[in-house]
Amino acid sequence: MPRPTPFHPRTRELCTSLSYKEWAGYHAVCRFDVYHDREYYALRNQATVMDATPLYKLDVRGPNALDLVNRVAVRGFDRHAVGRVSYVVWCDDAGKVLDDGTITRLAEDHFRVTSAEPALGWFQRNARGLDVTLRDCTDRIGALALQGPLARDVLHALAGSAFDDLRFFRARTEAIRLGTSSVPLLVTRTGYTGDLGFELWIENEHALALYDALLEAGKPYGLLPMGLDALDVSRVEAGFLLAGVDYTSARHALIERQTSSPFELSFDWMVQLDREPFVGQAALRRELERGVSKRFVGLEVDWNDFEAIYESFRLVPHLETATCRLGVPLYRGGRQIGYATSRTWSPLLKRYLALATVDASCAGLGTELEIEVTCEYERHRARARVTETPFFDPERKKA
Protein backbone atom coordinates (compact mmCIF):
# COMPACT_ATOMS: atom_id res chain seq x y z
CA MET A 1 0.00 0.00 0.00
CA PRO A 2 1.41 3.43 -0.92
CA ARG A 3 2.62 5.60 1.94
CA PRO A 4 2.46 9.38 2.33
CA THR A 5 5.34 11.72 1.56
CA PRO A 6 6.28 14.30 4.21
CA PHE A 7 4.28 16.87 2.22
CA HIS A 8 1.14 14.70 1.99
CA PRO A 9 -0.74 16.38 4.88
CA ARG A 10 -0.75 19.58 2.78
CA THR A 11 -1.21 18.17 -0.72
CA ARG A 12 -4.08 16.01 0.54
CA GLU A 13 -5.97 19.13 1.65
CA LEU A 14 -5.41 20.81 -1.71
CA CYS A 15 -6.23 17.82 -3.94
CA THR A 16 -9.92 18.27 -4.74
CA SER A 17 -9.80 15.73 -7.58
CA LEU A 18 -8.92 12.83 -5.24
CA SER A 19 -6.84 11.57 -8.16
CA TYR A 20 -3.69 9.78 -7.01
CA LYS A 21 -1.29 7.17 -8.31
CA GLU A 22 1.48 5.12 -6.77
CA TRP A 23 4.98 6.45 -7.46
CA ALA A 24 7.88 4.44 -6.05
CA GLY A 25 5.77 3.34 -3.11
CA TYR A 26 4.35 6.79 -2.31
CA HIS A 27 1.01 8.49 -2.87
CA ALA A 28 1.41 11.00 -5.70
CA VAL A 29 -1.18 13.51 -6.90
CA CYS A 30 -2.14 13.18 -10.57
CA ARG A 31 -3.96 16.52 -10.64
CA PHE A 32 -5.31 18.83 -7.98
CA ASP A 33 -8.43 19.90 -9.91
CA VAL A 34 -10.79 17.88 -12.09
CA TYR A 35 -8.58 18.74 -15.06
CA HIS A 36 -4.87 19.53 -15.07
CA ASP A 37 -5.18 22.53 -17.42
CA ARG A 38 -4.87 25.18 -14.71
CA GLU A 39 -1.70 23.57 -13.39
CA TYR A 40 -0.20 23.31 -16.87
CA TYR A 41 -0.83 26.98 -17.71
CA ALA A 42 0.49 28.04 -14.31
CA LEU A 43 3.68 26.12 -15.09
CA ARG A 44 4.18 27.85 -18.42
CA ASN A 45 3.07 31.34 -17.32
CA GLN A 46 3.58 31.65 -13.56
CA ALA A 47 5.07 29.02 -11.23
CA THR A 48 4.15 25.63 -9.80
CA VAL A 49 5.35 23.40 -6.99
CA MET A 50 5.26 19.61 -7.19
CA ASP A 51 6.11 16.97 -4.61
CA ALA A 52 9.09 15.04 -6.04
CA THR A 53 9.93 13.12 -2.86
CA PRO A 54 9.49 9.64 -4.44
CA LEU A 55 12.67 10.09 -6.48
CA TYR A 56 15.25 7.67 -5.11
CA LYS A 57 18.21 9.37 -3.45
CA LEU A 58 21.58 7.77 -2.71
CA ASP A 59 24.50 9.38 -0.89
CA VAL A 60 27.98 8.25 -1.96
CA ARG A 61 30.69 9.33 0.49
CA GLY A 62 34.31 8.52 1.20
CA PRO A 63 37.85 8.77 -0.17
CA ASN A 64 36.88 6.71 -3.25
CA ALA A 65 33.47 8.31 -3.90
CA LEU A 66 34.74 9.88 -7.14
CA ASP A 67 36.15 6.54 -8.29
CA LEU A 68 32.78 4.86 -7.78
CA VAL A 69 30.67 7.37 -9.73
CA ASN A 70 33.31 7.30 -12.49
CA ARG A 71 33.06 3.51 -12.56
CA VAL A 72 29.24 3.44 -12.77
CA ALA A 73 28.25 6.43 -14.94
CA VAL A 74 28.89 6.72 -18.68
CA ARG A 75 30.41 10.18 -18.20
CA GLY A 76 33.36 11.12 -15.99
CA PHE A 77 33.29 13.41 -12.96
CA ASP A 78 36.98 14.29 -12.54
CA ARG A 79 36.42 17.85 -13.73
CA HIS A 80 33.11 18.36 -11.94
CA ALA A 81 33.53 21.02 -9.27
CA VAL A 82 31.64 20.93 -6.00
CA GLY A 83 28.13 22.23 -6.64
CA ARG A 84 27.78 20.86 -10.16
CA VAL A 85 24.85 18.65 -11.17
CA SER A 86 24.96 16.27 -14.15
CA TYR A 87 22.31 14.26 -15.93
CA VAL A 88 23.60 10.73 -16.51
CA VAL A 89 22.70 7.16 -17.34
CA TRP A 90 24.37 3.99 -16.11
CA CYS A 91 24.58 0.68 -17.91
CA ASP A 92 25.05 -3.03 -17.34
CA ASP A 93 28.06 -4.93 -18.68
CA ALA A 94 26.34 -5.25 -22.07
CA GLY A 95 26.12 -1.47 -22.42
CA LYS A 96 22.34 -1.39 -21.92
CA VAL A 97 20.79 1.36 -19.82
CA LEU A 98 19.70 0.45 -16.31
CA ASP A 99 18.48 3.89 -15.23
CA ASP A 100 18.85 7.61 -15.74
CA GLY A 101 19.07 10.38 -13.16
CA THR A 102 21.27 13.11 -11.77
CA ILE A 103 24.53 13.06 -9.83
CA THR A 104 25.36 16.12 -7.73
CA ARG A 105 28.80 16.76 -6.27
CA LEU A 106 28.06 18.10 -2.79
CA ALA A 107 31.68 17.93 -1.57
CA GLU A 108 35.01 16.60 -2.81
CA ASP A 109 34.15 13.21 -1.29
CA HIS A 110 30.33 13.35 -1.38
CA PHE A 111 27.98 12.74 -4.33
CA ARG A 112 24.20 12.40 -4.35
CA VAL A 113 22.50 10.22 -6.94
CA THR A 114 18.81 10.60 -7.83
CA SER A 115 17.08 7.99 -9.95
CA ALA A 116 13.74 6.49 -10.94
CA GLU A 117 14.58 3.15 -9.33
CA PRO A 118 16.71 2.17 -6.32
CA ALA A 119 20.41 2.55 -7.15
CA LEU A 120 21.89 1.26 -3.90
CA GLY A 121 22.27 -2.38 -5.00
CA TRP A 122 24.01 -1.54 -8.27
CA PHE A 123 26.40 0.90 -6.65
CA GLN A 124 27.17 -1.62 -3.89
CA ARG A 125 27.95 -4.26 -6.48
CA ASN A 126 30.43 -1.95 -8.18
CA ALA A 127 31.96 -0.57 -4.97
CA ARG A 128 34.01 -3.66 -4.16
CA GLY A 129 37.54 -2.72 -3.20
CA LEU A 130 36.66 0.97 -2.77
CA ASP A 131 36.59 2.98 0.45
CA VAL A 132 33.07 4.39 0.22
CA THR A 133 29.94 4.60 2.33
CA LEU A 134 26.58 4.23 0.59
CA ARG A 135 23.33 5.37 2.16
CA ASP A 136 19.87 5.40 0.65
CA CYS A 137 18.37 8.64 1.97
CA THR A 138 15.06 8.50 0.06
CA ASP A 139 12.95 8.19 3.20
CA ARG A 140 14.85 10.95 5.00
CA ILE A 141 14.70 13.78 2.47
CA GLY A 142 11.67 15.49 0.96
CA ALA A 143 11.86 17.13 -2.46
CA LEU A 144 9.85 19.88 -4.12
CA ALA A 145 10.07 20.90 -7.78
CA LEU A 146 9.57 24.67 -8.09
CA GLN A 147 9.13 25.35 -11.81
CA GLY A 148 7.95 28.04 -14.19
CA PRO A 149 8.97 31.49 -15.47
CA LEU A 150 8.39 33.09 -12.03
CA ALA A 151 10.11 30.33 -10.06
CA ARG A 152 13.15 32.50 -9.30
CA ASP A 153 10.91 35.26 -7.95
CA VAL A 154 9.15 32.80 -5.66
CA LEU A 155 12.45 31.40 -4.43
CA HIS A 156 13.72 34.93 -3.76
CA ALA A 157 10.59 35.69 -1.74
CA LEU A 158 11.27 32.54 0.28
CA ALA A 159 15.03 32.72 0.76
CA GLY A 160 16.12 36.24 -0.11
CA SER A 161 19.14 36.50 -2.40
CA ALA A 162 20.67 33.18 -1.28
CA PHE A 163 19.97 31.45 -4.61
CA ASP A 164 19.49 34.37 -7.01
CA ASP A 165 22.72 33.66 -8.89
CA LEU A 166 22.44 29.87 -8.95
CA ARG A 167 23.31 28.76 -12.47
CA PHE A 168 21.78 26.04 -14.63
CA PHE A 169 22.62 22.55 -13.32
CA ARG A 170 24.32 23.89 -10.21
CA ALA A 171 23.57 23.21 -6.54
CA ARG A 172 23.94 25.14 -3.30
CA THR A 173 23.03 24.64 0.36
CA GLU A 174 22.07 27.67 2.43
CA ALA A 175 20.33 28.17 5.77
CA ILE A 176 16.89 29.76 5.42
CA ARG A 177 14.44 30.95 8.04
CA LEU A 178 11.39 28.72 8.52
CA GLY A 179 9.32 30.04 11.39
CA THR A 180 11.70 30.51 14.30
CA SER A 181 14.27 28.03 13.00
CA SER A 182 17.25 28.33 10.68
CA VAL A 183 17.13 25.29 8.41
CA PRO A 184 19.63 24.08 5.77
CA LEU A 185 18.05 23.88 2.31
CA LEU A 186 19.71 22.29 -0.70
CA VAL A 187 18.60 23.85 -3.98
CA THR A 188 19.51 22.52 -7.42
CA ARG A 189 18.86 24.40 -10.66
CA THR A 190 17.21 21.38 -12.23
CA GLY A 191 13.79 20.11 -13.26
CA TYR A 192 11.77 17.84 -15.51
CA THR A 193 9.59 20.44 -17.23
CA GLY A 194 11.97 22.09 -19.70
CA ASP A 195 11.31 25.46 -18.07
CA LEU A 196 13.09 27.73 -15.62
CA GLY A 197 13.09 25.80 -12.38
CA PHE A 198 14.63 24.63 -9.15
CA GLU A 199 14.40 21.54 -6.99
CA LEU A 200 14.40 21.93 -3.22
CA TRP A 201 15.71 19.19 -0.91
CA ILE A 202 15.07 19.22 2.82
CA GLU A 203 15.02 16.92 5.85
CA ASN A 204 11.55 15.45 6.43
CA GLU A 205 11.10 17.12 9.82
CA HIS A 206 11.11 20.55 8.15
CA ALA A 207 9.06 19.56 5.08
CA LEU A 208 5.69 21.00 6.11
CA ALA A 209 7.24 24.26 7.26
CA LEU A 210 8.93 24.59 3.86
CA TYR A 211 5.73 23.82 1.96
CA ASP A 212 3.73 26.37 3.95
CA ALA A 213 6.40 29.04 3.55
CA LEU A 214 6.73 28.38 -0.18
CA LEU A 215 2.99 28.65 -0.84
CA GLU A 216 2.88 31.89 1.15
CA ALA A 217 5.89 33.29 -0.72
CA GLY A 218 4.33 32.31 -4.03
CA LYS A 219 0.92 33.94 -3.57
CA PRO A 220 1.86 37.22 -5.33
CA TYR A 221 3.20 35.20 -8.26
CA GLY A 222 0.24 32.88 -8.79
CA LEU A 223 2.08 29.79 -7.53
CA LEU A 224 -0.04 26.64 -7.79
CA PRO A 225 0.53 23.05 -6.67
CA MET A 226 1.02 20.74 -9.65
CA GLY A 227 0.49 17.02 -10.16
CA LEU A 228 1.91 14.37 -12.45
CA ASP A 229 -0.54 14.89 -15.34
CA ALA A 230 0.66 18.42 -16.11
CA LEU A 231 4.24 17.28 -15.57
CA ASP A 232 3.79 14.54 -18.17
CA VAL A 233 2.69 17.02 -20.82
CA SER A 234 5.55 19.39 -20.04
CA ARG A 235 8.25 16.70 -20.12
CA VAL A 236 7.13 15.61 -23.61
CA GLU A 237 7.31 19.24 -24.76
CA ALA A 238 10.83 19.27 -23.31
CA GLY A 239 11.73 16.03 -25.12
CA PHE A 240 12.49 14.18 -21.88
CA LEU A 241 12.19 10.41 -21.92
CA LEU A 242 10.61 8.49 -19.05
CA ALA A 243 11.91 5.19 -17.72
CA GLY A 244 9.37 2.40 -18.06
CA VAL A 245 7.56 4.29 -20.83
CA ASP A 246 10.04 5.48 -23.45
CA TYR A 247 12.64 2.85 -22.61
CA THR A 248 12.78 -0.33 -20.57
CA SER A 249 15.52 -0.75 -18.00
CA ALA A 250 17.84 -3.65 -18.80
CA ARG A 251 16.97 -4.82 -15.31
CA HIS A 252 13.36 -5.48 -16.38
CA ALA A 253 13.72 -6.35 -20.07
CA LEU A 254 12.59 -9.87 -20.92
CA ILE A 255 14.48 -10.03 -24.21
CA GLU A 256 17.41 -8.10 -25.67
CA ARG A 257 15.16 -6.29 -28.14
CA GLN A 258 13.51 -4.48 -25.22
CA THR A 259 16.80 -2.98 -24.03
CA SER A 260 18.40 0.28 -25.12
CA SER A 261 21.94 1.59 -25.12
CA PRO A 262 22.77 5.26 -24.45
CA PHE A 263 23.39 5.68 -28.19
CA GLU A 264 19.99 4.19 -29.01
CA LEU A 265 18.45 6.73 -26.63
CA SER A 266 20.36 9.47 -28.52
CA PHE A 267 22.65 10.22 -25.58
CA ASP A 268 25.81 10.26 -27.70
CA TRP A 269 26.75 13.63 -26.15
CA MET A 270 26.81 12.05 -22.71
CA VAL A 271 29.00 9.00 -23.32
CA GLN A 272 32.73 9.50 -22.73
CA LEU A 273 34.55 6.44 -24.05
CA ASP A 274 38.08 7.87 -23.90
CA ARG A 275 38.59 7.72 -20.15
CA GLU A 276 39.18 5.20 -17.38
CA PRO A 277 37.06 2.02 -17.60
CA PHE A 278 33.39 2.16 -16.62
CA VAL A 279 30.65 -0.46 -16.64
CA GLY A 280 29.55 -1.18 -20.21
CA GLN A 281 32.39 0.75 -21.86
CA ALA A 282 33.73 -2.13 -23.95
CA ALA A 283 30.25 -3.04 -25.19
CA LEU A 284 29.54 0.57 -26.16
CA ARG A 285 32.77 0.75 -28.15
CA ARG A 286 31.77 -2.38 -30.07
CA GLU A 287 28.34 -0.91 -30.74
CA LEU A 288 29.83 2.20 -32.30
CA GLU A 289 32.09 0.07 -34.48
CA ARG A 290 29.21 -1.96 -35.91
CA GLY A 291 26.75 0.94 -36.03
CA VAL A 292 23.80 2.02 -33.87
CA SER A 293 20.61 0.26 -34.96
CA LYS A 294 17.89 2.53 -33.54
CA ARG A 295 17.46 6.09 -32.28
CA PHE A 296 15.20 8.03 -29.92
CA VAL A 297 13.57 10.97 -31.73
CA GLY A 298 10.86 13.59 -31.52
CA LEU A 299 7.90 13.60 -33.92
CA GLU A 300 5.25 16.07 -34.96
CA VAL A 301 2.05 14.45 -36.19
CA ASP A 302 0.39 16.07 -39.22
CA TRP A 303 -2.76 17.56 -37.76
CA ASN A 304 -4.61 17.71 -41.09
CA ASP A 305 -4.11 13.97 -41.57
CA PHE A 306 -5.14 13.24 -38.00
CA GLU A 307 -8.26 15.37 -38.31
CA ALA A 308 -9.20 13.85 -41.66
CA ILE A 309 -9.26 10.35 -40.17
CA TYR A 310 -11.89 11.41 -37.65
CA GLU A 311 -13.82 13.48 -40.18
CA SER A 312 -14.21 10.37 -42.34
CA PHE A 313 -16.36 9.01 -39.49
CA ARG A 314 -18.06 12.38 -38.97
CA LEU A 315 -16.28 12.75 -35.64
CA VAL A 316 -14.11 15.45 -34.11
CA PRO A 317 -10.54 14.40 -33.27
CA HIS A 318 -10.20 12.73 -29.91
CA LEU A 319 -7.16 13.68 -27.88
CA GLU A 320 -6.28 12.42 -24.44
CA THR A 321 -6.45 15.12 -21.78
CA ALA A 322 -3.10 13.86 -20.49
CA THR A 323 -0.09 12.34 -22.21
CA CYS A 324 -0.88 9.01 -23.84
CA ARG A 325 1.68 6.33 -22.95
CA LEU A 326 0.21 3.61 -25.15
CA GLY A 327 2.82 2.61 -27.72
CA VAL A 328 1.80 2.66 -31.39
CA PRO A 329 3.66 1.50 -34.53
CA LEU A 330 5.45 3.81 -36.95
CA TYR A 331 5.83 3.06 -40.65
CA ARG A 332 7.81 4.16 -43.68
CA GLY A 333 7.28 2.81 -47.16
CA GLY A 334 4.78 0.26 -45.87
CA ARG A 335 7.27 -1.22 -43.40
CA GLN A 336 7.20 -0.80 -39.63
CA ILE A 337 10.34 1.08 -38.60
CA GLY A 338 9.65 1.91 -34.97
CA TYR A 339 7.10 2.91 -32.37
CA ALA A 340 5.91 6.04 -30.58
CA THR A 341 5.84 5.72 -26.79
CA SER A 342 4.63 9.13 -25.53
CA ARG A 343 2.10 11.36 -27.32
CA THR A 344 0.48 14.61 -26.29
CA TRP A 345 -1.24 17.66 -27.64
CA SER A 346 0.80 20.70 -26.64
CA PRO A 347 -1.58 23.45 -25.46
CA LEU A 348 1.24 25.99 -25.70
CA LEU A 349 2.70 25.05 -29.08
CA LYS A 350 -0.62 23.94 -30.62
CA ARG A 351 1.08 20.85 -32.06
CA TYR A 352 0.54 17.12 -31.65
CA LEU A 353 3.87 15.79 -30.39
CA ALA A 354 5.35 12.35 -29.86
CA LEU A 355 8.52 10.72 -28.57
CA ALA A 356 9.56 7.62 -30.45
CA THR A 357 12.18 5.01 -31.20
CA VAL A 358 12.92 4.42 -34.90
CA ASP A 359 15.42 2.61 -37.10
CA ALA A 360 18.61 4.66 -37.27
CA SER A 361 18.15 5.08 -41.04
CA CYS A 362 14.86 6.92 -40.38
CA ALA A 363 16.09 9.22 -37.61
CA GLY A 364 17.22 12.18 -39.72
CA LEU A 365 15.51 15.52 -39.11
CA GLY A 366 12.65 16.03 -41.53
CA THR A 367 12.17 12.33 -42.28
CA GLU A 368 8.54 11.64 -43.17
CA LEU A 369 6.94 8.70 -41.37
CA GLU A 370 3.44 7.42 -40.68
CA ILE A 371 1.94 6.87 -37.25
CA GLU A 372 -0.87 4.44 -36.56
CA VAL A 373 -4.15 6.03 -35.48
CA THR A 374 -7.10 3.93 -34.28
CA CYS A 375 -10.56 5.40 -34.83
CA GLU A 376 -13.80 3.48 -34.41
CA TYR A 377 -11.77 0.29 -33.94
CA GLU A 378 -10.16 0.72 -37.35
CA ARG A 379 -6.45 1.26 -37.89
CA HIS A 380 -5.39 4.21 -40.00
CA ARG A 381 -2.18 6.13 -40.58
CA ALA A 382 -1.33 9.81 -40.34
CA ARG A 383 1.85 11.46 -41.52
CA ALA A 384 4.46 12.39 -38.93
CA ARG A 385 7.80 14.14 -39.27
CA VAL A 386 11.03 13.69 -37.30
CA THR A 387 11.55 16.99 -35.51
CA GLU A 388 14.30 18.54 -33.43
CA THR A 389 13.91 18.27 -29.67
CA PRO A 390 13.28 19.85 -27.28
CA PHE A 391 10.05 21.01 -28.86
CA PHE A 392 9.82 23.73 -26.20
CA ASP A 393 13.11 25.36 -25.22
CA PRO A 394 12.72 28.86 -23.74
CA GLU A 395 15.78 31.03 -23.14
CA ARG A 396 14.72 31.51 -19.51
CA LYS A 397 15.41 27.84 -18.78
CA LYS A 398 19.15 28.50 -18.65
CA ALA A 399 19.09 32.23 -17.88
N, C-alpha and C positions, 0 to 999 in steps of 0.2 A: 504494500500500500504506500502511495507517495506520502512524503513528509513535508512539512512546511519549511520554507526558507526563513531566515531571521527577519525578513521584511514582510512576511505573509500576514501578520496581524493588521498591517496597513493596507496592503493590496487587496486583501479580502473585503475590507470595508468599501473600497472604491470600485470593485468589480461587480457592476450591476448585471452583467451578462450571465454570470455564473458559468462561464465557459473556461474550462481548464484542460490541460493535458499533462501527462507525466513527462518530465524532462530530467533524465539522469537520476531518477528516484525522488524528485521533488515535484510539488505542485507548481505549475507554471500557468499564468494567465494567457489565454489565447487572445482575448480582446476585452476591454473594460466595458464597452457599450455593446449594443446589439450588433452593430457593424463596426468595422475597424477604420472606417474612412476618416473620422475625426482625428484619430491617433496618427494616421498616415500623413494627413495634411499638416498636423502640428509638427511632425518630424521634419518635413520639407520646408516649412515656413516659420516655425517658432523653435520649440525645443521639447524633447520628451525624455522621460526616465523609465528605464526598464530593468527589472530584476534579473541579473545575469549570474546569480549565485550558483546555479547548477553546473556551470563550467568547472571541470576538474582542475585542481591546482596542486602542483607538486613543487616543493622546495628542494633544491639541490645545493648542498653546502659542503665545504671542505677544501683542503689543499688541491684536490684533483677534480673539483667541480667543473672547471673549464675543459679538462680532458674528457669528462663524461659527455657533456653536451656536444663537444666536437665529434665524439665517437658515434653518437646517436643521430644527430641532425644531418641533413644533406648539405648544409652550408656551415662554414666555420665561424667561430666567435672570437678568434684571437684579437681582432682589431675592434671588437665591440667595447666601447667605453662603458663605464658604469652609468646607468640611466638610459641605455638604449634598449629598445624593444624590436624584436624581429619576428616576422611571420615565417614559419618553417613547416616542413613535413619531415616525417621519419619513416624509414622503410625496413622491411625484413631483409634477410640475406639475399633474396631473389630480386631485390630492387623494387618491390611493390609497396605502395603506400599503406602504412598502418593507421596513421592519423595526421591531422594538421592542427596547428595551434600557434601560440606565441611563446617566445622565450625572452624574458626580461633579465638583464643583468642588474641586480640590486646592489651588489658589492663585488669586489675583485674575486671573492670566493663564494658568491651566493647568486644563484639563478632561480627564477621561478618559471615553471612551465604551466601553461594553460592548454587544455585539450578537450575534445568532445567526449573522449572515453578515458578511463583510468590509465595513467602512464606509469604508475609506480612499478608494476611488475616488469615492464620492458626495460625501464632504466635500471632496475635491480639486476636483471639478467646481464646487462652490459656493463655493470659497475664492478665486476670481479677484478680484484687486484688493484682497485683504486681506493684512495682514502677520501671517501665521501659519506655524507649523511643524507638520506632521502626521507622526506616526510610529506605525506599527503595531507594538505591543509584545507581540503575542500570544505569540510564540516566546520572549520574554525573561522573562515573568512567569507563575509558577504560581499557581493559585487553589484554595482549599479552602472548601467550604461546611460550616460547623459549625452544625448545626440541632438543635432539640429543646428541651424544657422545661428541661433541665439544661445547655444550651449556655453560658450565662453562667458557671456554676460551673466548667465545663471551661476556659473562656477565662481565668478568674481564676486557676485552678491553673497555667495556662501562663504568664501575663503579669502576675500580681499585680493591682493595682487600676488598671492603665493604661487599661482599657476598661470598667470597671464602670459608669460613668455615660454610656456612649455611647447616645444616643437613637435612636429608630426613624428609619431613612433618613438617618443621619448617618455621617460617616467621620472617621477619625483615624489618623495615623501615629505610632508610638512605637517606640523601640528596646527589644528584648527580648533576654534572654540565651538563646542556643542553644549549648550546650556551653561553650566558652571565648570565644565571640565575642558581641559586641553587634550585633544585626542589626535594621535598620528593617523594621517590619511594618505594612502598611496594613490596617486592619480597617474594614469597612462593616457597618452594622446592616441587612443586606438578606438576601434568600433567595427561594427558589422553592418553598417547602413550605407557606407559610401559617402557620408556627409561629414561636416565638421563635428567632432565629438570627442568625448573623454570617457574613460572607465574608472570608476571609483572603487577602491578595495579597502575594507575596514573589518576590524575584529567584530564578531557577532554581537558582543555585549553592547556595542555602540551603534548597531545597525538602525534601530528604530529612531534614535536621536538624529542620525544622519538623514534618514528619509524625511522626517518631519521638517528638519532645517532646510533641506533641499527644496521641498514643495513650497515652503514659505518664501524662500529666496527666489523661486521661479514664478511666483504669482504675477509680478509686473511684466513678465515676458511670455505669458501664456503657456507655461510648462504644463504638460499633461503626462500622466502615466501611460505607458505603451505596452502592448502585449506582443505575442509571437506572430500573430497574423500580419500586422503592419510591418514587422521586422522582415518577414518572409518576402513581402513585395519589394521592400527596399534593398534587400541583399541581392535579389535578381537584377534589379536596376544597376546595382554596383558590380555585377558580374561575379559575385562570390559563390563558390560552390559550397555544398553542404554534405558533410559525411553521412552516409546512409541513404542519401537521395541521389546526388550527382556522381558519387563514386562509392564503391563498397570497400571497406577496409579489408586488407589481405587477411586479417584475423578472422573475418566472418565469411569470406568468399568460399563457395562450395567447389568451384572449378576455377582454373587459371583465367579463363575468359572474363570472369567477373572482377578480376584485379586490375589495378591501374598503377603505372609507374609515374614518377613526377613529370617525365616528359609527355606522357599520354594525357596528363592533366594540364599540360601547357605551362609547367613551372620550370622551363629551361633556365630562366633568369635566376632561379634560386639555387640550382644544383652547382656545386663547386667540386669538380672532379680532380683538379690539380692541387690537392692538399693531402694532409695526413689521412690514413685510411679511416673510413666510416662504414657503418653497416649498410650493405647494398651497393657499395661503390663499384666493385668489380662487375657486378651484374649490369649496372647502369652504363658502364663503359662499353660492354658488349652490345647493349641495346643500341647505343649511338652508332656503333660500327655497322650493325646490320640494318639500321633504319627504324624509326619510330612508326608503329603501325596505325595508331589512332590519335586523335587530338580532341581536347576540350575547347569548345567554341561558343560564341554567342550568335543567336539567330534573331532576325526580325521576320515575323510572319506577314505575308501580303494580306492586308486587311480587305482589299476588294475581293480577293479569292475566298477568303474566310466568310465574308458576308454573303457572297453569291451562293455558297453551299447551303446556307440557311434559307436564303430567299427562294431557292428551288423547291423548298418545302413550305413556302409561305410562312416562314418563321423569322424572328429577329435573332441575331447572333447571341448565343449563350456563352457568357464568360463567368468563370468562377469568381466569387467575391474575394477569395484569397488565392495565393499561388497554388497552382495545380502541380502535384508531385507524381502524377501518374505517367509513367514513361510511355512514349509513343514512337513508332518507327519513322525514320527519315529515308527518303529515296532520292536517287539520281539516275536518270536514264532507265527507269523501270527496275532498278536493283536497289535493295535496301543497303544503305551505306552507314547507318548509325541510328541513334535514338535521342530524342529530347527528354530530359529528366525533370526540368523545372520550367513552368510556363506561367506568365502573368500578363495581364493588361496593366500598363504603366499609366496611372492617372495623371502623372506629371508630364510625361513625354508623349502621351496619346499614341502609344505604339504597343503592339502585341509582341512581347519578348519571350525568348526561350534560351535556356542553357542546354547544351547538347554535347554528345560525343560522336565524332564522325571519323570515317577513314581518313588517314593523313592526306591522301590525294584530293580530298574534298574540303580541306580546311582553309583554303586560301580566302582572303577577304573578297567579298563580292560573289563567291560561288553560289549559283542558284541550285536550290534543293527543293524537295517537296516534303511536307509534313502531313502525317495522317490525321484526318479530322473525322470523328464519328458523329453523325447527325441522324436521328431517327433510326438508330441501330444499323445504319449503313456506313460503310467506310469510304471516305473521299480523301482527296489530297488538295492541299493549298500550297502555293509557292512560298518559299522561305529563302532568305539570303543570309549568308555568313557575314556577320557584322563585327566591327571592332568593339571590344569591351574595355573598360566599363561603359555601359550605355549612358549612365549618369555619372558625371565626373566634375563637380563644381570646383572652382578655384579655391573656395573657402575651406575645402577639406584639408588642404595642406598649409593654408595661410597661417 
